[in-house]
């Protein structure tokens, strides 16, 4: 499905309207109050987030059972995106499938609105100008991704998606669900030939396969989070080129049976 700039453009407009370049230090509930939105965190049995548009006011709910504040901020921002972008949504629920940055199949079922709400949340929480400035002249790797998450108070997955879509560094991101590749995307300057891997399991010598075999348990920490692999592990080689070393960093989620694999040249 094709995306557009509607979500990110609206988020930039909102930031300008409230006079903030960055809301990382602002409680999300305070932002809701600024637009006369009722914000509640409570147990939601079948959803992570919900928007209920009334005749005079709008209610946004976030599941209080979500463990991490960073995740709650994203869910709330996603619902806020629906509020500003989709005025015909009177009652709408979002769950781990619709909120997933990389679950294109589920988003296609829901239409372009889920892409737009995600892009709104991405720009709102990680404004492009400041995000790019933070990365400038820093070495790419798991430590930088972690630092970005802490700086903008958002999830590692959100950070990876932001780096990918802004074309900041040459990387390839592969999304694996239930043991098979469901989606992949590379930045424009990541010049590797990727074979048809969709709906196939990860290669035997990949780090993603290690995590799959370990039932999504974390295997590496610290400086070892990025493991050395051969270029040919994921990518095809031309007849004239030698195999070279790449790095692969994986983010597994046992609950949802997903692995996000980030790959770049060493």
C-alpha positions as CSV (number, residue, x, y, z in Angstrom):
1,X,0.0,0.0,0.0
2,X,1.2,3.5,-0.9
3,X,1.8,6.0,1.9
4,X,1.6,9.7,2.0
5,X,2.8,12.7,4.0
6,X,-0.6,13.5,5.5
7,X,0.3,12.2,9.0
8,X,3.7,13.7,9.4
9,X,2.5,17.0,7.9
10,X,-0.3,17.2,10.4
11,X,2.1,16.4,13.3
12,X,4.4,19.2,12.3
13,X,1.4,21.5,12.2
14,X,0.4,20.5,15.7
15,X,3.9,21.0,17.1
16,X,4.0,24.5,15.5
17,X,0.5,25.2,16.9
18,X,1.5,24.4,20.5
19,X,4.9,26.1,20.2
20,X,7.0,23.0,20.9
21,X,9.9,21.7,18.8
22,X,9.9,18.5,20.9
23,X,7.4,17.0,23.3
24,X,9.7,14.3,24.8
25,X,9.5,16.0,28.3
26,X,5.8,16.6,28.1
27,X,3.4,14.1,29.7
28,X,1.1,12.8,26.9
29,X,-1.9,13.6,29.1
30,X,-1.0,17.3,29.1
31,X,-1.0,17.3,25.3
32,X,-4.5,15.8,25.3
33,X,-5.7,18.5,27.7
34,X,-4.4,21.2,25.4
35,X,-7.0,20.0,22.8
36,X,-9.8,19.4,25.3
37,X,-9.5,15.6,24.9
38,X,-10.3,13.4,27.8
39,X,-7.4,11.0,28.4
40,X,-7.8,7.8,30.4
41,X,-5.6,4.8,31.2
42,X,-7.6,1.8,32.1
43,X,-7.7,-2.0,31.5
44,X,-8.7,-2.7,27.9
45,X,-9.3,-6.4,27.4
46,X,-9.2,-6.4,23.6
47,X,-7.3,-3.3,22.6
48,X,-4.2,-1.2,23.3
49,X,-5.8,2.0,22.4
50,X,-9.3,3.4,21.7
51,X,-10.8,6.7,20.5
52,X,-14.4,7.6,21.2
53,X,-15.6,10.7,19.5
54,X,-18.6,12.3,21.2
55,X,-20.8,15.2,20.2
56,X,-18.9,17.7,22.2
57,X,-15.7,16.0,23.4
58,X,-13.4,13.1,22.5
59,X,-12.2,10.3,24.7
60,X,-8.9,8.6,24.2
61,X,-8.1,5.5,26.2
62,X,-4.8,3.6,26.5
63,X,-4.5,0.1,28.1
64,X,-3.1,0.6,31.6
65,X,-1.7,-3.0,31.4
66,X,0.9,-1.9,28.8
67,X,4.2,-2.3,30.7
68,X,6.3,0.4,29.2
69,X,5.7,4.2,29.2
70,X,7.3,4.5,25.8
71,X,4.7,2.1,24.4
72,X,1.8,4.1,26.0
73,X,3.1,7.3,24.5
74,X,3.1,5.8,21.1
75,X,-0.4,4.3,21.4
76,X,-1.7,7.6,22.7
77,X,0.0,9.5,19.8
78,X,-1.4,7.0,17.3
79,X,-5.0,7.7,18.6
80,X,-4.3,11.4,18.6
81,X,-3.4,11.0,14.9
82,X,-6.8,9.4,14.3
83,X,-8.4,12.4,16.1
84,X,-6.8,15.0,13.8
85,X,-6.8,13.0,10.6
86,X,-9.9,10.8,10.5
87,X,-13.0,12.7,11.7
88,X,-15.3,10.0,10.6
89,X,-13.9,7.5,13.1
90,X,-16.5,7.8,15.9
91,X,-15.4,4.6,17.7
92,X,-12.1,2.9,16.8
93,X,-10.0,0.3,18.5
94,X,-6.3,-0.4,17.9
95,X,-4.3,-3.5,19.0
96,X,-0.8,-4.9,18.5
97,X,-1.6,-5.8,14.9
98,X,-2.8,-2.4,13.7
99,X,-0.1,-0.5,15.8
100,X,2.8,-2.6,14.5
101,X,5.0,-0.5,12.3
102,X,5.8,-3.4,10.0
103,X,2.5,-5.4,9.9
104,X,1.5,-4.3,6.4
105,X,-1.0,-7.1,5.9
106,X,-3.2,-5.9,8.8
107,X,-2.7,-2.3,7.9
108,X,-3.8,-3.0,4.3
109,X,-7.1,-4.4,5.7
110,X,-7.7,-1.3,7.7
111,X,-6.8,1.1,4.9
112,X,-4.4,4.0,4.7
113,X,-5.6,5.5,8.0
114,X,-3.3,3.2,10.1
115,X,-0.3,4.3,8.1
116,X,-1.3,7.9,8.5
117,X,-1.8,7.6,12.3
118,X,1.6,5.8,12.6
119,X,3.3,8.5,10.6
120,X,1.7,11.2,12.7
121,X,2.9,9.5,15.9
122,X,6.4,9.1,14.5
123,X,6.8,12.8,13.6
124,X,5.1,13.9,16.8
125,X,7.3,11.9,19.1
126,X,10.5,12.1,17.0
127,X,10.5,15.3,15.0
128,X,12.6,14.9,11.9
129,X,14.9,17.9,12.3
130,X,15.9,17.1,15.9
131,X,16.0,13.4,15.2
132,X,18.5,13.9,12.3
133,X,20.6,16.3,14.4
134,X,20.9,13.7,17.2
135,X,22.2,11.0,14.9
136,X,24.6,13.3,13.0
137,X,28.3,12.2,13.2
138,X,27.4,9.2,15.5
139,X,28.3,5.6,14.7
140,X,25.3,3.5,13.9
141,X,24.5,0.4,16.0
142,X,22.4,-0.9,18.9
143,X,23.8,1.7,21.3
144,X,22.7,4.6,19.1
145,X,19.2,3.0,18.6
146,X,18.9,2.7,22.4
147,X,20.1,6.3,23.0
148,X,17.5,7.5,20.5
149,X,14.8,5.6,22.4
150,X,15.8,7.2,25.7
151,X,16.1,10.7,24.1
152,X,12.7,10.7,22.5
153,X,11.0,8.4,25.1
154,X,9.8,6.0,22.5
155,X,10.3,2.3,21.7
156,X,13.2,0.7,19.9
157,X,10.9,-0.5,17.2
158,X,9.7,3.1,16.6
159,X,13.2,4.3,16.4
160,X,14.2,1.7,13.8
161,X,11.1,2.5,11.7
162,X,12.0,6.2,11.9
163,X,15.6,5.7,10.8
164,X,14.4,3.5,7.9
165,X,11.7,5.8,6.6
166,X,13.9,8.9,6.9
167,X,16.7,7.3,4.9
168,X,19.3,8.4,7.5
169,X,21.8,5.6,7.3
170,X,22.2,2.7,4.9
171,X,20.3,-0.2,6.4
172,X,17.9,-3.0,5.6
173,X,15.1,-4.0,8.0
174,X,13.5,-7.4,7.8
175,X,10.3,-8.2,9.8
176,X,9.7,-11.8,10.7
177,X,6.4,-13.1,12.1
178,X,5.8,-16.7,13.3
179,X,9.0,-17.9,11.7
180,X,8.7,-16.3,8.3
181,X,9.7,-13.1,6.6
182,X,6.6,-10.9,6.1
183,X,8.2,-7.6,5.1
184,X,11.5,-6.1,4.2
185,X,12.6,-2.6,3.3
186,X,16.0,-1.0,2.7
187,X,17.0,2.7,2.6
188,X,17.8,4.1,-0.8
189,X,21.5,4.1,-0.3
190,X,21.6,0.4,0.9
191,X,22.8,-1.1,-2.4
192,X,22.4,-4.8,-2.1
193,X,20.5,-7.3,-4.2
194,X,17.8,-8.9,-2.0
195,X,16.4,-12.2,-3.2
196,X,12.7,-13.1,-2.9
197,X,12.6,-13.9,0.8
198,X,9.0,-13.1,1.6
199,X,7.1,-15.9,3.3
200,X,10.4,-17.8,3.8
201,X,12.1,-18.6,7.1
202,X,15.3,-16.6,7.9
203,X,18.6,-18.1,6.5
204,X,20.2,-20.8,8.6
205,X,23.3,-18.7,9.3
206,X,21.5,-15.5,10.2
207,X,21.2,-14.0,13.7
208,X,17.4,-14.0,13.2
209,X,17.4,-17.8,12.9
210,X,19.3,-18.0,16.2
211,X,16.6,-16.0,17.9
212,X,13.9,-18.2,16.2
213,X,15.6,-21.3,17.4
214,X,15.9,-19.8,20.9
215,X,12.1,-19.2,21.0
216,X,12.6,-15.4,20.9
217,X,14.7,-15.3,24.0
218,X,17.4,-12.6,24.2
219,X,20.7,-14.1,23.3
220,X,23.1,-11.1,23.2
221,X,23.7,-8.0,25.3
222,X,26.0,-5.0,25.3
223,X,28.4,-4.8,22.4
224,X,27.5,-8.2,21.2
225,X,24.0,-7.2,20.2
226,X,25.2,-6.6,16.7
227,X,26.7,-9.9,15.4
228,X,28.9,-10.3,12.4
229,X,27.5,-12.1,9.4
230,X,28.5,-12.6,5.8
231,X,26.9,-10.4,3.1
232,X,25.7,-13.6,1.4
233,X,23.7,-14.6,4.4
234,X,20.8,-12.3,3.4
235,X,21.9,-10.9,0.0
236,X,22.9,-12.2,-3.4
237,X,26.5,-11.6,-4.6
238,X,27.4,-10.7,-8.1
239,X,29.8,-13.1,-9.8
240,X,32.6,-10.6,-9.6
241,X,32.4,-9.6,-5.9
242,X,33.8,-11.2,-2.8
243,X,31.8,-11.9,0.3
244,X,32.3,-9.1,3.0
245,X,31.2,-8.7,6.6
246,X,27.9,-7.2,7.6
247,X,26.3,-6.7,11.0
248,X,22.9,-8.0,12.1
249,X,21.0,-6.7,15.1
250,X,17.7,-8.4,16.1
251,X,14.9,-7.3,18.3
252,X,12.7,-10.3,19.3
253,X,9.3,-10.2,20.9
254,X,8.2,-13.5,22.4
255,X,4.6,-12.4,23.1
256,X,3.9,-11.6,19.4
257,X,6.4,-14.1,17.8
258,X,8.1,-11.4,15.9
259,X,11.7,-10.5,15.1
260,X,12.9,-7.3,13.6
261,X,16.3,-7.7,12.0
262,X,18.4,-4.7,11.2
263,X,21.4,-5.2,8.8
264,X,24.2,-2.9,7.7
265,X,27.7,-3.1,6.3
266,X,30.4,-3.5,8.9
